[in-house]
């Protein structure tokens, strides 16, 4: 996780500097809308040593009921100069770590230095990786976790508490998790709000991760209106982020509410947190340059360690 945080930060910085190509992803619903197929292309770095590629994956929210990851697919990595295929990686594993790493980058830059009361809403793969990511960038003094199924919250608290050596409190309501928290990570499959503005304490930082389609949101309009909004990619936010789009449709906010992309804050182009009482919000959509940066790093480590399987194409 510590390595991935640095890799993802540099990818977001490169995007801000113009060192990446990041088109919108394509997503196609399956016929009964139980899931979707996504294609996320991009390019990162210079022609001489950069990579091109795509993540191709399915997202099936109900997979967790069968003990399977909701994200399944492949990251395809190519040499940018000659177009040579370099690597095929497991998209589920890459997505799990790079998404949480992006939230850690945002938290490190936007959250208060003394933030350490963490609320995690959701109990899937991202809940576990976000717990690890938040521990990497802040000293946690309290952790609460909520799920619609309280048994899932209990299971995560027991398993991750034992694995990481931290005390985790399972709670029965989202409000109970969020009240007084100064770090909030929403990693649910919700399509309607699970977090409401009057629950949020002054000075909190929110990583909103779960909702990534125009008709789904985890945060209500009041939460959006109270927060200073940052995102990984503005074009993606305007096209895909139900948290933003539905709040805008309700009249709670407008386009001027978007502060900036996170990469611009990292590069010093835009100021991040402005006061201890400000509520900051990182709306994460997950973008291909994060996958390409993580994939390139993994590929280099695999070569150095002699791991992986070589295919003759």
Secondary structure, 3 states (H helix, E strand, C coil): CHHHHHHHHHHHHHHHHCCEECCCCEEEECCCCCCEEEEEEEEECCCCCCEEEEEEEEECHHHHHHCCCCEEEEEEEEECCCCCEEEEEEHHHHHHHHHHHHHHHHHHHHCCCCCCEEEEECCCHHHHHHHHHHHHHCCCCEEEEECCCHHHHHHHHHHHHHHHCCCCEEECCHHHHHCCCCEEEECCCCCCCCECHHHCCCCCEEEECCCCCCCCCCECHHHHHHEEEEECCHHHHHHHCHHHHHHHHCCCCCHHHEEEEHHHHHCCCCCCCCCCCCEEEEECCCCHHHHHHHHHHHHHHHHHHCCCCCCCC
